[in-house]
Each structure stands twice: as structure tokens, then as C-alpha cells.
Amino acid sequence: MKLLITGSDGFSGSHYCRQACDDGHQVLSTDVKNEFMPDGCQIEELDIRDEGACKNICSTFKPDAIIHTARAPGNLWQIEQNRMATYQINVLGTKNLARCAEDLGAAFVFLSTDWVFSGDKAVGQKYDEEDEGGPLNYYGVTKWVAEQEVKKLTTKWLIIRPAHIYGVHAAVLDPKTKDRIGLLERSVWAGIWNAIQKGKKVRAPDTMYQTPVHVRHLVETTMHLLEKEMTGIYHLADRDCASRYQIAKTVLDGIGLGGEWVEKGVTEDFARMQNLPQELQGILPTNTCLNVNKIEKDLGVRMLTFEEGVARLRAELTS
């Protein structure tokens, strides 16, 4: 297949590019800046807010599918402060690319988030794909609105909802670039990595629950859905629901950095890490754990347990 991938320099996007190239697809990697390019990938700069640029690159490359991972940058407070830019990237950018897919008859894959849900389910319960969204923060709002644009497509489409994605940037696993990037830089773990580098411990909330997902397993399962020409909304996560404290401690222990760098905290600690003012701490959902029964049934796969995912990550870093 010919695949156009957005956000190729980012954490998840870098793995989609690497996996697609390894699988033998013809890949065009796009981002507003490009520092990482796996062997076998073409690369081109693209600002997805520019409708004309999106149309031009799509009409020239003519992809069979677009995998859209690009998202507005920044932490939650930066997103709340920069709502216009966030909307332009997360909603209008998605709409621009979805229209390109429609015009070409190409499949469209959109990487969404578990934060499209309100998180008000009791701890231990999980969200199904058909549950109604109710995002608390603007990041979740824009992802939810973008999902509605994707669902208008008459071509095949996939909305992938991951949760707390763990792993390392694909550059860390590439012999050509692994020495240029710190272990957890440019991932959702960048804040924790920076604190550890400075010899500081971090407090992660034992009051916010998600179903973590190993980035490589997320990507492989997405590619499996695409190759099987599936369509619809799918939750892609590990089988286990855990607090952000449990996730961080387990991952750091698993990759040899030491779980002692993480202390048990509360939601307010995470809000401070995100630079959220006290009056906005209510925008953080308590429990957005995802049910993966649908993906396991429809695709005939077994999603990893959290323990299996961390073991796989450890093996990747030591091979």
C-alpha cells in the first residue's frame, strides 16, 4: 500500500512510519518538521492546517490510506490557553485530511484518545466503543469533534482510541539515531524523564485510571486493522486498568530506571505537572479505562496484559 502518515516525527507517528516501512509499504512521512526518517520512507514537510497543502500532497502522492497521528503540541494548560491553534490542528487539520481521503477513495485512520470520555464511571468499569463521549478538557473536546468529521466519510475509516501510551520514540530503537535522543524524550514520559535527569522524584496520581498501551503493539494492531480493511471505532489498549502511579512505577522498574523515582500522588500533583491552575483541576478525568473486547473479537487477536507489554518494551531496549 501507499501510506501517507502525519505526525511522523512524533512519538506514536515515528512508530507508525517505522512499522509501515518495515512491512514493505510505500510510505510518505509528513510533519511540520522532520528529524527522524526510518530507512525506506519518503519525507516531506506538511502543515495540516493548510487545506491547499493537504490537497496538493495527497493529489501528488495518491495514498491508498492516510494514517493521521498529528496533534496539537503542548501540555494541557498550553492547550487550554491556545484553543484556536488547537482547534485548527486537531479539528480543521483532521477535516482537511479526511476530505483528501474522500476525494481519493482512500482509507482514513485517525488516532484519537480515551479522554473523549468524561471518566465518571466507577473505578473497575471500562468504556465501550459505543459509549457516549463527554470530554472534560479542550484536548478531549477537539478529538471528539474530529471523530465526528471522520465518521462522515463514505470511504473506509478507522477511529483508534488508545489511552496512556508507553514506550520510547522510534529513534531510540534505530541504530542511526538512538544516540541523539534521551531514552524517554519526545514521548508522553518526557516530563518524568526530565525530572529523573535532574535527580528529582515525581509524584504520579494514584487517583487517575487508564488502560495503558505499548506503542509498538498499538501500531501493529492498527496496521492489522488497516490491512484487513476494517472500519469503525476501536479501543486499542492493554487489558489492564491501572492508576497513572502504577503505570509509571511499573514501566520505570521494567526498563531499569527504578520505580523509586515515582511517588504515590493525587490528581492535584498531575495538574501541577501540566501547569494547570487550581480552578481547572476538574478537567482531569478520573477513570477512562477502555474495554478491548471488540478488537479482540473482530480481529481475532489477544491484546497484551500490562505486564506483557512492559516485558516486551524491556526486551526491545536490551536486544
C-alpha positions as CSV (number, residue, x, y, z in Angstrom):
1,M,0.0,0.0,0.0
2,K,0.9,3.6,-0.4
3,L,0.6,5.2,3.0
4,L,0.7,8.9,4.0
5,I,1.4,9.3,7.7
6,T,1.1,12.6,9.6
7,G,3.0,13.5,12.8
8,S,5.8,11.2,11.7
9,D,8.4,13.0,13.9
10,G,6.2,12.5,17.0
11,F,6.2,9.7,19.5
12,S,3.4,7.5,18.0
13,G,3.9,8.7,14.5
14,S,7.5,7.7,14.4
15,H,6.5,4.1,15.1
16,Y,3.7,4.1,12.5
17,C,6.3,5.1,9.9
18,R,8.9,2.6,11.1
19,Q,6.4,-0.3,11.1
20,A,4.9,0.6,7.7
21,C,8.4,0.8,6.2
22,D,9.4,-2.5,7.8
23,D,6.2,-4.1,6.4
24,G,7.2,-3.1,2.9
25,H,4.6,-0.3,2.3
26,Q,5.5,2.8,0.2
27,V,5.5,5.5,2.9
28,L,5.4,9.3,2.8
29,S,6.2,10.7,6.2
30,T,4.9,14.2,7.0
31,D,5.3,16.6,9.8
32,V,5.8,20.4,10.3
33,K,9.4,19.5,11.0
34,N,11.2,16.2,10.3
35,E,14.2,15.0,12.2
36,F,13.6,11.3,12.1
37,M,13.1,9.2,9.0
38,P,13.3,5.3,9.0
39,D,15.0,3.6,6.1
40,G,12.8,3.3,3.1
41,C,10.5,6.3,3.9
42,Q,10.0,9.4,1.9
43,I,9.7,12.6,3.9
44,E,8.0,15.9,3.3
45,E,7.0,18.9,5.5
46,L,3.3,19.4,5.8
47,D,1.2,21.9,7.9
48,I,-2.1,20.1,8.1
49,R,-3.9,23.4,8.8
50,D,-3.2,24.4,5.2
51,E,-6.0,22.9,3.1
52,G,-4.3,23.6,-0.1
53,A,-1.1,21.9,1.0
54,C,-3.0,18.9,2.1
55,K,-4.8,18.6,-1.2
56,N,-1.5,19.1,-3.1
57,I,0.4,16.4,-1.3
58,C,-2.4,14.0,-1.5
59,S,-3.1,14.5,-5.2
60,T,0.6,14.1,-5.9
61,F,1.3,11.0,-3.8
62,K,-2.1,9.4,-4.2
63,P,-2.1,7.3,-1.0
64,D,-4.2,4.2,-0.5
65,A,-4.6,5.2,3.1
66,I,-3.9,8.2,5.4
67,I,-2.7,7.5,9.0
68,H,-3.3,10.7,10.9
69,T,-1.4,10.9,14.2
70,A,-0.5,14.6,14.2
71,R,-2.0,16.6,17.2
72,A,-1.7,20.0,18.8
73,P,1.5,20.2,20.8
74,G,1.9,21.2,24.4
75,N,0.6,20.2,27.8
76,L,-3.0,20.6,28.9
77,W,-2.5,24.1,30.2
78,Q,-0.9,25.2,26.9
79,I,-3.8,23.6,25.0
80,E,-6.4,25.4,27.2
81,Q,-4.6,28.7,26.6
82,N,-4.2,28.2,22.9
83,R,-7.6,26.9,21.9
84,M,-7.7,28.5,18.5
85,A,-4.4,26.8,17.4
86,T,-5.5,23.5,19.0
87,Y,-8.9,23.6,17.1
88,Q,-7.1,24.4,13.8
89,I,-4.7,21.4,14.2
90,N,-6.9,18.8,15.9
91,V,-10.2,19.6,14.1
92,L,-9.6,21.5,10.9
93,G,-6.4,19.6,10.1
94,T,-8.3,16.3,10.5
95,K,-11.1,17.6,8.3
96,N,-8.6,18.7,5.6
97,L,-7.0,15.2,5.5
98,A,-10.4,13.4,5.7
99,R,-11.6,15.3,2.7
100,C,-8.4,14.3,0.9
101,A,-9.1,10.6,1.7
102,E,-12.7,11.1,0.4
103,D,-11.6,12.6,-2.8
104,L,-9.1,9.8,-3.4
105,G,-11.2,6.9,-2.2
106,A,-8.5,6.2,0.4
107,A,-8.9,4.7,3.8
108,F,-8.5,7.1,6.7
109,V,-7.1,6.2,10.1
110,F,-7.5,8.7,13.0
111,L,-5.6,8.4,16.2
112,S,-8.0,9.7,18.9
113,T,-7.9,9.4,22.7
114,D,-9.6,7.9,25.8
115,W,-10.1,11.5,27.0
116,V,-13.1,11.8,24.7
117,F,-14.9,10.3,27.8
118,S,-15.9,12.1,31.0
119,G,-14.2,9.5,33.2
120,D,-17.1,9.3,35.6
121,K,-17.5,5.6,35.5
122,A,-16.7,3.8,38.8
123,V,-13.1,2.5,39.1
124,G,-13.1,-1.0,37.7
125,Q,-15.6,-0.3,35.0
126,K,-14.5,0.3,31.4
127,Y,-15.8,2.3,28.4
128,D,-17.1,0.5,25.3
129,E,-16.8,2.0,21.8
130,E,-20.5,2.9,21.7
131,D,-20.5,4.8,25.0
132,E,-21.3,8.5,24.5
133,G,-18.4,10.9,24.7
134,G,-18.3,13.7,27.3
135,P,-14.8,15.2,27.4
136,L,-13.8,17.4,30.3
137,N,-10.8,19.2,28.7
138,Y,-10.3,21.0,25.5
139,Y,-7.9,18.4,24.1
140,G,-10.6,15.8,24.5
141,V,-13.3,18.1,23.1
142,T,-11.3,18.7,19.9
143,K,-10.6,15.0,19.5
144,W,-14.3,14.2,20.0
145,V,-15.3,16.8,17.4
146,A,-12.7,15.5,15.0
147,E,-14.1,12.0,15.4
148,Q,-17.5,13.3,14.1
149,E,-15.8,14.6,11.0
150,V,-14.2,11.2,10.4
151,K,-17.5,9.4,10.8
152,K,-19.0,11.4,7.9
153,L,-16.6,9.7,5.4
154,T,-18.1,7.3,2.8
155,T,-14.7,5.7,2.3
156,K,-13.3,3.2,4.9
157,W,-12.3,4.8,8.1
158,L,-10.9,3.8,11.5
159,I,-11.0,5.8,14.7
160,I,-8.4,4.3,17.1
161,R,-8.7,5.2,20.7
162,P,-5.6,4.5,22.7
163,A,-5.0,5.5,26.3
164,H,-1.8,6.1,28.2
165,I,0.8,5.2,25.6
166,Y,4.1,3.9,26.9
167,G,7.4,3.1,25.2
168,V,10.2,5.1,23.6
169,H,10.4,7.1,20.4
170,A,11.3,5.0,17.4
171,A,14.6,6.9,17.1
172,V,15.7,5.3,20.3
173,L,15.4,1.9,18.6
174,D,17.2,3.0,15.4
175,P,21.0,2.5,15.3
176,K,21.4,5.7,13.2
177,T,19.6,8.0,15.6
178,K,19.5,6.3,19.1
179,D,22.4,8.4,20.4
180,R,20.7,11.7,19.5
181,I,17.7,11.3,21.8
182,G,17.3,10.6,25.5
183,L,15.5,7.4,26.5
184,L,12.1,8.9,27.2
185,E,12.4,12.2,25.4
186,R,9.7,13.1,22.9
187,S,7.2,10.7,24.5
188,V,4.4,11.1,27.0
189,W,7.1,10.4,29.6
190,A,9.2,13.4,28.8
191,G,8.3,15.2,32.0
192,I,9.3,12.2,34.1
193,W,12.5,11.7,32.1
194,N,13.5,15.3,32.6
195,A,12.9,15.1,36.3
196,I,15.0,11.9,36.7
197,Q,17.8,13.5,34.7
198,K,17.8,16.3,37.3
199,G,17.8,13.8,40.2
200,K,14.2,14.7,41.1
201,K,11.4,12.3,42.1
202,V,7.9,12.8,40.6
203,R,4.5,12.3,42.2
204,A,2.0,10.5,39.9
205,P,-1.6,10.2,40.8
206,D,-3.0,7.0,42.3
207,T,-6.4,8.6,41.6
208,M,-6.5,8.7,37.8
209,Y,-7.1,5.4,36.0
210,Q,-6.4,4.4,32.4
211,T,-5.7,1.3,30.3
212,P,-2.0,1.8,29.2
213,V,-0.9,0.5,25.8
214,H,2.5,-0.4,24.5
215,V,3.2,1.9,21.5
216,R,4.5,-0.9,19.2
217,H,1.5,-3.1,20.0
218,L,-0.8,-0.2,19.3
219,V,0.8,0.4,15.9
220,E,0.9,-3.3,14.9
221,T,-2.7,-3.8,15.8
222,T,-3.7,-0.7,13.8
223,M,-1.8,-1.9,10.8
224,H,-3.6,-5.3,11.1
225,L,-7.0,-3.5,11.1
226,L,-6.0,-1.5,8.0
227,E,-4.7,-4.5,6.1
228,K,-7.9,-6.3,6.9
229,E,-9.9,-3.3,5.5
230,M,-11.8,-3.0,8.8
231,T,-13.8,0.2,9.5
232,G,-15.3,1.7,12.6
233,I,-14.2,2.7,16.1
234,Y,-11.8,0.5,18.1
235,H,-10.3,0.8,21.5
236,L,-6.6,-0.3,21.4
237,A,-5.1,-0.7,24.8
238,D,-3.6,-3.3,27.2
239,R,-6.1,-5.5,29.0
240,D,-5.4,-4.0,32.5
241,C,-6.7,-0.8,34.1
242,A,-4.2,0.9,36.4
243,S,-3.6,4.3,38.0
244,R,-1.0,6.6,36.5
245,Y,1.1,6.0,39.5
246,Q,1.0,2.2,39.0
247,I,1.8,2.7,35.3
248,A,4.8,4.9,35.8
249,K,6.3,2.8,38.6
250,T,5.9,-0.4,36.7
251,V,7.3,0.9,33.5
252,L,10.3,2.6,35.2
253,D,11.0,-0.6,37.1
254,G,10.6,-2.7,34.0
255,I,13.1,-0.7,31.9
256,G,15.7,-0.5,34.7
257,L,15.3,3.2,35.6
258,G,13.9,2.4,39.0
259,G,10.3,2.8,40.2
260,E,11.5,4.6,43.3
261,W,11.7,7.8,41.2
262,V,7.9,7.8,41.3
263,E,6.0,8.5,44.5
264,K,2.3,8.0,45.0
265,G,0.4,11.2,44.5
266,V,-3.1,12.6,43.8
267,T,-4.8,14.3,40.9
268,E,-3.6,17.7,42.0
269,D,0.0,16.5,41.5
270,F,-0.7,15.7,37.9
271,A,-2.4,19.1,37.5
272,R,0.7,20.8,38.7
273,M,2.9,18.8,36.3
274,Q,0.6,20.1,33.5
275,N,0.8,23.6,34.9
276,L,-3.0,23.7,35.3
277,P,-4.3,26.4,37.7
278,Q,-6.3,25.2,40.6
279,E,-9.6,26.2,39.1
280,L,-9.1,23.9,36.1
281,Q,-8.2,20.7,38.0
282,G,-11.7,19.5,37.3
283,I,-10.9,19.0,33.7
284,L,-8.9,15.8,34.5
285,P,-11.0,12.6,34.2
286,T,-10.8,10.0,36.9
287,N,-11.3,6.7,35.1
288,T,-11.1,6.4,31.3
289,C,-10.2,2.7,31.1
290,L,-11.1,1.1,27.8
291,N,-12.7,-2.2,27.0
292,V,-10.8,-4.1,24.3
293,N,-13.4,-6.9,23.8
294,K,-14.4,-5.5,20.4
295,I,-10.9,-5.5,18.8
296,E,-10.1,-9.0,20.2
297,K,-13.4,-10.4,18.8
298,D,-13.4,-8.6,15.4
299,L,-9.7,-9.1,14.6
300,G,-9.2,-12.4,16.4
301,V,-6.3,-11.2,18.5
302,R,-5.4,-11.1,22.1
303,M,-4.4,-7.7,23.4
304,L,-1.4,-7.7,25.8
305,T,-1.6,-7.5,29.5
306,F,0.2,-4.5,31.0
307,E,2.9,-6.9,32.4
308,E,3.4,-8.4,28.9
309,G,3.7,-5.0,27.3
310,V,6.4,-3.8,29.8
311,A,8.3,-7.1,29.3
312,R,8.2,-6.5,25.5
313,L,9.5,-3.0,26.0
314,R,12.3,-4.2,28.2
315,A,13.3,-6.8,25.5
316,E,13.3,-4.1,22.8
317,L,15.7,-1.9,24.8
318,T,18.1,-4.8,25.6
319,S,18.1,-6.5,22.2
